[in-house]
Amino acid sequence: MASNVLVFAERRDGQVKRPVLETLNTARGLADADGGQVVALALGPGAGDCAAELARFGADRVLTVENPALELYAAQAYAACLAQAAKECDAGLVLVPGTLLGRDLAARAAARLETACASDLISIEFDEANGLRGKRPIYSGQAIAGVAIPTARPAVATLRPNVFAAGDGAEREAAVEPLAIEVGDDLLRVRTTEVRGSEKQDVDVAEAGIVVAGGRGLKEAEHFSLIRDLAGALGGAVGASRAVVDAGWIPHAHQVGQTGKVVSPGLYIACGISGAIQHLAGMSSSKLIVAINKDPEAPIFKVADYGIVGDLFEVVPALTEAVRKAKA
Ligand SMILES: Cc1cc2nc3c(=O)[nH]c(=O)nc-3n(C[C@H](O)[C@H](O)[C@H](O)COP(=O)(O)OP(=O)(O)OC[C@H]3O[C@@H](n4cnc5c(N)ncnc54)[C@H](O)[C@@H]3O)c2cc1C
């Protein structure tokens, strides 16, 4: 029997977040192989406006709840909507992008559906007969675990951002259908009242395709301008080790690692970062790692694809200039 795949379409400021496109494309592949449909769920005012984009990246149907109370994340209400949508479309699999919001939501929705949830997957297979099989990094990325949800339905899973391809999109149209659900006070006991940026950051480090990260080798906060310049030239985001976040050089939103964000960009450039295991936990699944460190024995070189042994105060500005020249 074919299985439908439900995808949660997270939006920020009305825009669909990039990990949603990766999740939709993955759902499309699974549904095509199994003969099912891909259904997307979008919440909040204007949810239907993103239907064309969701269709292009894989959705056959888009369920919406345009209730103004859902403009910002409300944990219980979002979980209730996702659970209701799963029942409505008879989903065998519910996929949620593994963003901060998505990880909270998926576990809550799975609890409501009294089913199992596999988190932070870096690979996934699913069909109705065999259920879900996937892989996820464990022990701070030191090992890969196989996970399976053989019988519980719908199987719920979160996908690690930047690991799955988003695809280029295709000509496809989706029917937009309002989901009938009462969002009463009982579902709004926990709600976000306001979202404030800690500072202007155009690209979220967790979702960026390129991350340039700085560590204690920068010596002082002002020198982060070198990292910002290179990130700006490459169109990437700024990351940081915990040492410099603890020192107050840069806000925690930029921290990569075990107690920061997990990133999997196409390119990660570590500048003046030693490569402690807790830092590696957040970035070792990056596709291409470049390390710049003056100590040839620094552990970061063990995970790096390219290592530059040198003084970052010379290497980083030279790289920035080279990138700018190449782009010009
Ligand atoms: C429970 C726990 C959780 C943690 N979570 C995290 C986490 O989420 N993320 C995280 O990053 N850390 C985390 N840490 C801290 C981690 O153990 C390290 O202390 C931290 O990552 C070190 O940061 P760093 O590499 O910037 O500094 P250092 O280890 O001091 O390394 C600085 C590096 O810069 C190089 N350097 C110095 N000058 C130059 C120069 N001019 N040019 C080039 N290179 C230069 C040095 O050779 C050195 O390798 C955690 C620790 C614990 C105990």
Ligand as a Chemical Component Dictionary entry (heavy atoms), coordinates in Angstrom:
data_LIG
# 
_chem_comp.id                   LIG 
_chem_comp.type                 NON-POLYMER 
_chem_comp.pdbx_formal_charge   0 
_chem_comp.three_letter_code    LIG 
# 
loop_
_chem_comp_atom.comp_id 
_chem_comp_atom.atom_id 
_chem_comp_atom.alt_atom_id 
_chem_comp_atom.type_symbol 
_chem_comp_atom.charge 
_chem_comp_atom.model_Cartn_x 
_chem_comp_atom.model_Cartn_y 
_chem_comp_atom.model_Cartn_z 
_chem_comp_atom.pdbx_ordinal 
LIG C1  C1  C 0 30.627 20.584 27.964 1  
LIG C2  C2  C 0 31.396 21.382 26.953 2  
LIG C3  C3  C 0 30.754 21.851 25.843 3  
LIG C4  C4  C 0 31.465 22.595 24.887 4  
LIG N1  N1  N 0 30.802 23.023 23.769 5  
LIG C5  C5  C 0 31.522 23.663 22.812 6  
LIG C6  C6  C 0 30.895 24.060 21.593 7  
LIG O1  O1  O 0 29.683 23.924 21.385 8  
LIG N2  N2  N 0 31.663 24.653 20.657 9  
LIG C7  C7  C 0 32.997 24.890 20.823 10 
LIG O2  O2  O 0 33.624 25.435 19.897 11 
LIG N3  N3  N 0 33.598 24.530 21.967 12 
LIG C8  C8  C 0 32.891 23.937 22.976 13 
LIG N4  N4  N 0 33.515 23.619 24.132 14 
LIG C9  C9  C 0 34.868 24.152 24.380 15 
LIG C10 C10 C 0 35.958 23.356 23.701 16 
LIG O3  O3  O 0 36.364 22.293 24.549 17 
LIG C11 C11 C 0 37.188 24.269 23.435 18 
LIG O4  O4  O 0 37.622 24.852 24.635 19 
LIG C12 C12 C 0 36.925 25.390 22.428 20 
LIG O5  O5  O 0 36.335 24.866 21.265 21 
LIG C13 C13 C 0 38.252 26.054 22.067 22 
LIG O6  O6  O 0 38.022 27.153 21.231 23 
LIG P1  P1  P 0 39.138 27.638 20.205 24 
LIG O7  O7  O 0 39.498 26.528 19.297 25 
LIG O8  O8  O 0 38.650 28.911 19.634 26 
LIG O9  O9  O 0 40.348 28.036 21.180 27 
LIG P2  P2  P 0 41.727 27.320 21.433 28 
LIG O10 O10 O 0 41.564 25.894 21.795 29 
LIG O11 O11 O 0 42.456 28.198 22.372 30 
LIG O12 O12 O 0 42.457 27.337 20.022 31 
LIG C14 C14 C 0 42.936 28.494 19.399 32 
LIG C15 C15 C 0 43.678 28.049 18.159 33 
LIG O13 O13 O 0 44.100 29.188 17.429 34 
LIG C16 C16 C 0 45.380 28.908 16.885 35 
LIG N5  N5  N 0 46.023 30.205 16.646 36 
LIG C17 C17 C 0 46.474 31.121 17.545 37 
LIG N6  N6  N 0 46.950 32.208 16.908 38 
LIG C18 C18 C 0 46.804 31.979 15.588 39 
LIG C19 C19 C 0 47.126 32.735 14.422 40 
LIG N7  N7  N 0 47.654 33.972 14.487 41 
LIG N8  N8  N 0 46.868 32.196 13.217 42 
LIG C20 C20 C 0 46.327 30.957 13.098 43 
LIG N9  N9  N 0 46.000 30.188 14.189 44 
LIG C21 C21 C 0 46.238 30.707 15.406 45 
LIG C22 C22 C 0 46.096 28.082 17.951 46 
LIG O14 O14 O 0 47.130 27.318 17.365 47 
LIG C23 C23 C 0 44.952 27.216 18.453 48 
LIG O15 O15 O 0 44.880 25.984 17.765 49 
LIG C24 C24 C 0 32.836 22.881 25.085 50 
LIG C25 C25 C 0 33.472 22.394 26.231 51 
LIG C26 C26 C 0 32.769 21.667 27.150 52 
LIG C27 C27 C 0 33.495 21.157 28.366 53 
# 
loop_
_chem_comp_bond.comp_id 
_chem_comp_bond.atom_id_1 
_chem_comp_bond.atom_id_2 
_chem_comp_bond.value_order 
_chem_comp_bond.pdbx_ordinal 
LIG C1  C2  SING 1  
LIG C2  C3  SING 2  
LIG C2  C26 DOUB 3  
LIG C3  C4  DOUB 4  
LIG C4  N1  SING 5  
LIG C4  C24 SING 6  
LIG N1  C5  DOUB 7  
LIG C5  C6  SING 8  
LIG C5  C8  SING 9  
LIG C6  O1  DOUB 10 
LIG C6  N2  SING 11 
LIG N2  C7  SING 12 
LIG C7  O2  DOUB 13 
LIG C7  N3  SING 14 
LIG N3  C8  DOUB 15 
LIG C8  N4  SING 16 
LIG N4  C9  SING 17 
LIG N4  C24 SING 18 
LIG C9  C10 SING 19 
LIG C10 O3  SING 20 
LIG C10 C11 SING 21 
LIG C11 O4  SING 22 
LIG C11 C12 SING 23 
LIG C12 O5  SING 24 
LIG C12 C13 SING 25 
LIG C13 O6  SING 26 
LIG O6  P1  SING 27 
LIG P1  O7  DOUB 28 
LIG P1  O8  SING 29 
LIG P1  O9  SING 30 
LIG O9  P2  SING 31 
LIG P2  O10 DOUB 32 
LIG P2  O11 SING 33 
LIG P2  O12 SING 34 
LIG O12 C14 SING 35 
LIG C14 C15 SING 36 
LIG C15 O13 SING 37 
LIG C15 C23 SING 38 
LIG O13 C16 SING 39 
LIG C16 N5  SING 40 
LIG C16 C22 SING 41 
LIG N5  C17 SING 42 
LIG N5  C21 SING 43 
LIG C17 N6  DOUB 44 
LIG N6  C18 SING 45 
LIG C18 C19 SING 46 
LIG C18 C21 DOUB 47 
LIG C19 N7  SING 48 
LIG C19 N8  DOUB 49 
LIG N8  C20 SING 50 
LIG C20 N9  DOUB 51 
LIG N9  C21 SING 52 
LIG C22 O14 SING 53 
LIG C22 C23 SING 54 
LIG C23 O15 SING 55 
LIG C24 C25 DOUB 56 
LIG C25 C26 SING 57 
LIG C26 C27 SING 58 
# 
